[in-house]
Amino acid sequence: MTGLGAPGFDLPMSPNLRIAFRFLTAKKRAMTMSLACTVLGVGLFIVTQATTSGYENLFKRTLVGSDGAMRVEDKEQDTLRSMETAHGSDFQIGQKEGVKLIEGVENPAAVMEAVRLFAGVNGVSAIVRGDVQVTSALTTRGAQVFGIKLEDQLKVSDLDRQITTPGGLEQFAEMPDGALVGRVLADWLQLDVGDSFVIRAHDESHRYRVAAIFETGYRDIDKTRIFLNLAEARSLLKKPTGATFVQISLVPEAVDRAPEIAAQMAEVLNHSVPPWQKREEPWLSAFAALRVASAITVSVFTLIASLAMFNTLAMMVLEKTKDIAILRSMGYERKDITQIFLWQAAIVLTIGAAAGALFGAAVTFVIGKIPLHVTGIFKAETISVSSSGWHYVQAIATAAVMVMVASFFPARRAARLEPGDIVRGMAQ
C-alpha cells in the first residue's frame, strides 16, 4: 500500500485512517467519555487561565494607573575607600557594593527633563510626599499627603478616571486649599465634597476643603492618600525644594519592559529607579502561583481523559487481536498497526480540543458578564477575564501530550502482536 511506510500520519482518506474510524466506532461509549473529559479539560483550563490573568491584569492596571510604571527615588552615592600607594600617599576609590542612598530627588526639574529623553516614556510628575494627621469633626486618622502638579499627574496616572464625585478635578485646580481624598479615608472621617478638615504636620495645622473623592480600588491607597496642590504641600511639609520621587508612566507596549528601562535610567540618572514589578513582587508571585495551581487542578480532567484513552485502547488490543492478525497477514507492518491506534487517539484529541476551545471561549464570555463587585487590591464590577491565544495553546498542548503519551503504549503493544502467535492462541 502506498504511503504506509512514510513517517507520521497518512492522508485523511488513507486505509489506516479508515480502519481507525471503524475501530473507534466500535467503542462509542468509552471514546465518548474520553472525548467529554478532553473537552472539559481544555475548556476549563482556558477559563481558569482567563479569569486568573484577568484579575492579574486588572491589579497591574490599578497599580500602574495609581503609582506609575516606575519611580525615580533616592540618589545613589558610592562610598569611598582609601588605598595607600607604594609611595605612601593615599587616594580614594568608589565601591559599588557600598552604595549610599540620599533620600529624595534634589533637582526634580533636571531629572524630569532627562527622563523624557528615554524611549517609551509617556509622562513624568514630581511628587512631594509626607506623613500627616488628618482631623475631621468626628475623628483623627493618619494619612499621607501627595503634593502634585495636576497637569503632570494626569499624564502619569488614572486619577481623572478614579474620581467618584462630579466636577472634582476642576474644583481642585481652582482651589488653593482644595484636596482630593481617598474613598476609604473619606468614609472614616465622614467627609463629603465641600467639607473642611485639618491636616497637621510638623506641629502646624492647616485647614483644607474636599474638592473631590477618588477611589482606586486598592484599599492601602484609598485609606491613606490625600492629594494637594504642589505649592500647598511644600508649605505644609516644609519642603520648599526637591521632590520625594518622580513618578513615570510608560506607553502601554513598554509597561512590561519597565525593569529593563528602569535599569537604564538608574545607570544614567544615578538614582534608584524601582519598576512596578519590583514594588509589587509579592502580589505578582501570588498571582503566578495561583495561575499554576489552577492549571494543575483543571488538568485533572485531561488526565482522566488520557487514562480513559489508555484503558479503552488497551481493551481494544485484547478484543481486536484477530483483526490485527488479519491486517498483519495482509501485509500491514508494525508501524501501520501503531498508526491505526494512534489515529484513534488523534481523532478524539482533535475533536476534543476544537470543542474544548469553543466551550472555553463561550464560558469565558459568559463569565465576563457576571456582576461581581470587588475591592481591596483593585476595583471591579464584573468578573474580570483576559483571553489570550497563549491560553488556548497551553490547554491544547497539555491535552495532546497527556492523551498521545497514554495512547502510545497500547498502540505499541498492538504492533508487537505476531499473526502466528495469535492464530496459535499464544498472544499475550
Rosetta blueprint (number, residue, H / E / L):
1 M L
2 T L
3 G L
4 L L
5 G L
6 A L
7 P L
8 G L
9 F L
10 D L
11 L L
12 P L
13 M L
14 S L
15 P H
16 N H
17 L H
18 R H
19 I H
20 A H
21 F H
22 R H
23 F H
24 L H
25 T H
26 A L
27 K L
28 K H
29 R H
30 A H
31 M H
32 T H
33 M H
34 S H
35 L H
36 A H
37 C H
38 T H
39 V H
40 L H
41 G H
42 V H
43 G H
44 L H
45 F H
46 I H
47 V H
48 T H
49 Q H
50 A H
51 T H
52 T H
53 S H
54 G H
55 Y H
56 E H
57 N H
58 L H
59 F H
60 K H
61 R H
62 T H
63 L H
64 V H
65 G H
66 S H
67 D H
68 G L
69 A L
70 M E
71 R E
72 V E
73 E L
74 D L
75 K E
76 E E
77 Q E
78 D E
79 T E
80 L E
81 R E
82 S E
83 M E
84 E E
85 T L
86 A L
87 H L
88 G L
89 S L
90 D E
91 F E
92 Q E
93 I E
94 G E
95 Q E
96 K E
97 E E
98 G E
99 V E
100 K E
101 L E
102 I E
103 E L
104 G L
105 V E
106 E L
107 N L
108 P H
109 A H
110 A H
111 V H
112 M H
113 E H
114 A H
115 V H
116 R L
117 L L
118 F L
119 A L
120 G L
121 V E
122 N E
123 G E
124 V E
125 S E
126 A E
127 I E
128 V E
129 R E
130 G E
131 D E
132 V E
133 Q E
134 V E
135 T E
136 S L
137 A L
138 L L
139 T L
140 T E
141 R E
142 G E
143 A E
144 Q E
145 V E
146 F E
147 G E
148 I E
149 K L
150 L H
151 E H
152 D H
153 Q H
154 L H
155 K H
156 V H
157 S L
158 D L
159 L H
160 D H
161 R H
162 Q H
163 I E
164 T L
165 T L
166 P L
167 G L
168 G H
169 L H
170 E H
171 Q H
172 F H
173 A H
174 E H
175 M L
176 P L
177 D L
178 G E
179 A E
180 L E
181 V E
182 G E
183 R H
184 V H
185 L H
186 A H
187 D H
188 W H
189 L H
190 Q L
191 L L
192 D L
193 V L
194 G L
195 D L
196 S E
197 F E
198 V E
199 I E
200 R E
201 A E
202 H L
203 D L
204 E E
205 S E
206 H E
207 R E
208 Y E
209 R E
210 V E
211 A E
212 A E
213 I E
214 F E
215 E L
216 T L
217 G L
218 Y E
219 R H
220 D H
221 I H
222 D H
223 K L
224 T L
225 R E
226 I E
227 F E
228 L E
229 N E
230 L H
231 A H
232 E H
233 A H
234 R H
235 S H
236 L H
237 L H
238 K L
239 K L
240 P L
241 T L
242 G L
243 A E
244 T L
245 F E
246 V E
247 Q E
248 I E
249 S E
250 L E
251 V L
252 P H
253 E H
254 A H
255 V H
256 D H
257 R H
258 A H
259 P H
260 E H
261 I H
262 A H
263 A H
264 Q H
265 M H
266 A H
267 E H
268 V H
269 L H
270 N L
271 H E
272 S L
273 V L
274 P L
275 P E
276 W H
277 Q H
278 K H
279 R H
280 E L
281 E H
282 P H
283 W H
284 L H
285 S H
286 A H
287 F H
288 A H
289 A H
290 L H
291 R H
292 V H
293 A H
294 S H
295 A H
296 I H
297 T H
298 V H
299 S H
300 V H
301 F H
302 T H
303 L H
304 I H
305 A H
306 S H
307 L H
308 A H
309 M H
310 F H
311 N H
312 T H
313 L H
314 A H
315 M H
316 M H
317 V H
318 L H
319 E H
320 K L
321 T H
322 K H
323 D H
324 I H
325 A H
326 I H
327 L H
328 R H
329 S H
330 M L
331 G L
332 Y L
333 E L
334 R H
335 K H
336 D H
337 I H
338 T H
339 Q H
340 I H
341 F H
342 L H
343 W H
344 Q H
345 A H
346 A H
347 I H
348 V H
349 L H
350 T H
351 I H
352 G H
353 A H
354 A H
355 A H
356 G H
357 A H
358 L H
359 F H
360 G H
361 A H
362 A H
363 V H
364 T H
365 F H
366 V H
367 I H
368 G L
369 K L
370 I L
371 P E
372 L E
373 H E
374 V E
375 T L
376 G E
377 I E
378 F L
379 K L
380 A E
381 E E
382 T E
383 I L
384 S L
385 V L
386 S L
387 S L
388 S L
389 G H
390 W H
391 H H
392 Y H
393 V H
394 Q H
395 A H
396 I H
397 A H
398 T H
399 A H
400 A H
401 V H
402 M H
403 V H
404 M H
405 V H
406 A H
407 S H
408 F H
409 F H
410 P H
411 A H
412 R H
413 R H
414 A H
415 A H
416 R H
417 L L
418 E L
419 P H
420 G H
421 D H
422 I H
423 V H
424 R L
425 G L
426 M L
427 A L
428 Q L
